[in-house]
Amino acid sequence: MKKVLLLAAAAAATTCSYGAGFGIYEASARGNAMGGAVIGDTHDATAAYHNPANLAFATNIMVSAGGTFILPYCDVEVDHRSQNRMNPGWFFVPTFYATIPLPFDFTFGWGNYTEFGLGTKYGKNWDLAGDTQETTMEQMTFNPNLAYKVTDWWSVAAGIRGSYIHFNNHKQPFYGDMFAPVPGYPPIATADLHSRLNGDDWGMGWNAAMTLKPTEDLTIGLVYRSMIRHKIGGTFDLGGNVYGPGGMLLSSLREHQRASAKLRLPESLTLGVNYNVTKRYRVGSSVTYTRWSSLDKIAFKIGGGHSYTQQFDWRDTVRVGFGMEYDFLDWLTGRLGYTFDEDPTKKHHESTMLPAGDRHIIGTGLGFKITDNLTLDLGYNFIRMNNEHYDVTYSSGQYGETNTKRMSCRNGFSHLISATLSYAF
């Protein structure tokens, strides 16, 4: 029974290991405040993320460094029972960029930023602890780019995206369910098990970009980011006890296995337009299409040649942003932005890794020109997630049984605080 239970718990620990819509777009304080609408007009080193083709118009060596603090939370119900609030605490997303002009109208740009990630933490022994207790996924992109100014109104760029990803998931397999220790017999056993899946990997992708300036005040940017394939390697640990009637100990488990999972991070295409209404007043918009449907499955392997495949049914999404900024003084700029971020998941197939729901994002910020060479951008964003109700299906027995519970996420909010310091040499 011990071996069968181990493999069943492994399947339970890997079910839906990534949640709904785990894209991260917070790459600079100015971009955050303007709803990402800086694709056509990125005038500092953060262009390495927003649109590398804009690097071609740089005339100085520039560096930018900063980051975004993110605090997500929501109220949770399972089968109409109120649960502890999902509140994993603050997460920090760091960024660093550099731009170096080269001879013959070339420019080199470097970017370190995050494109994907998630973090959830629920109360101990909540009703869906068998699906998720606590999850973090941290990703970092290392992105060298080479930009070329073809003409005064047209530039292009291409780059390589090295992606590092680390994943950690803690669950309580079979929590709250009874199951049969022997096939064909009534369910009499309960489990007090804890599992942890931990691993990391390096992957590789690429990007290409273009900027057009039809007029002095109008700019158009286009950015493509390829799919990145990861094979996350790590460990699966399982420990705890299985009890029968009257608290009788049936089995104890202390297992350590090698584990791996194949994951594809989706490709995306972003189009942005920026316009200078006056010398002091500027507006912009952006649209990002992400092919989440390419994440059709995740293939797992847990020790001894055993495998498990988790199927997904995600849809492609569109993210739309609008922004504006106004120079109140020569040294002070105010910014506003709005973004609608579509959720890729469907209600009939969900996980608790990251609560689902379309997101409405309001952004605001200030830009300070401290000296002719030094600027500081600050931003604040408030994310409101739509209330969602969906079914979570998870493993509830060692013979392939599954259980489904109704999960509701209400009052989903996130606070984002960002800062970027830039210097031009």
C-alpha positions, 0 to 999 in steps of 0.5 A: 500500500505504501508504494501506491499511496506514494505515487497517488500523493505525488499525483496530488502534489503535481495537479495544476502546478501553475495557476491562472494567468501568471504574467508579470508586466511591472517593469518600470515605475513610469510604465506601471503608472501609465498602464504599460503605454510607453511602447512607442516612447521609452526615453531611458534604459528601461526600453530594454524591456518595453521596446528594445528598438527605442534603444537605437535613439539613445545618445548617452550611456544610461542605467536604470534600477528599481523594482516593484513591491506587490501585495495580493489578497482576496477573500475565499469561499469553498462550497459556500464556507468562508475560509481564511483570506489568501494573503501571501505577503509582499513580493519584490520584483527587481529590475536593472537596465543599461544602454550603451551607444555603439558606432555605426548607429548600433546600440547595445541594451541589457535588461534584468526583469521578471516576465512570469511569477505567482505567489499564494498562501492560504490558511492552515488546514483550509478546505482545499489544502489537498490542492494548494497550501502555499505556492511561489514561482519566481522567474528572472529574464536576462536580456541582451539586445542589439538595436539599429537605427535604420533611418531617423524615423525607423529602428529595429532590434533583436535580443536573447532572453535567458530565463531562470525559473524557481518553483516551490509548492506545499500541499496536504495531499488527501486533506479532508477526504477519506479513501480506501486503503484496499481497492474495492473496499469502503473508504475508512482511511484519513491522511495527515500528509505534507508534500513539497515540490521544489525545483528550478531550470534555465531556458532560452528564448528571443525577442524582436522589436521595431519603432516607427516615427511617422511624424515628429509627435507620433511613434509606433512600436511593435515587440514580439517575445518568443515562447520559452521551454523549461524543464524544471528539475528538483525534488518531491518530498512527502511525509506524514501518516495514514490513519484508520478507524479509531485513529489506528496507524495504518502507514507512515511515509517519509519519501524523497524523490527526484522530480521534473516538469516540462513547462512552456512560457507563452509567446506574446506580441505587443503594439503601442502608439504614443503621441505628443499632444503638446510639448508638456502633455503626452498620451499613449496606448498599448495592446498585448496578445499572449498565446496562453493556449500554448500552455496545453499541458505540463508533463511531470515525472516523479521518481522511478520512471513514473509520469503524470500529465496535467491538461490545461484548457486556457485561451489566448488573451488581450491586455489593453493599456492607456496612459498619459503624462503631463509636465507640471514643472520642468522637474515634475511630471504627473502620470495616470494609466488604466489597464484591462488584463484578461484572465486566460483560464476557464471556470470548469478547470481551475487551480488554487495556485492563483485566483482567477479573474479579469483584472482592472488596474489603475495607475498613477505616479510622479517623475522627478528630474533631480539633475540634468542626468538623474531622474526618479520615477515613482508609481502606485497601482491598484488592481481590482479582480472580478469576483469569480466562482469556479470548480477545482478538481484534485486527486482525492484517492490513491486509485485515481479518484478525484474530487471537485469543490466549488471555490469563490474568490471575492474582493480580490485586490493588489497594491503595487508600489514601484520606483525606478532611478535612472542616470545618463552619463 
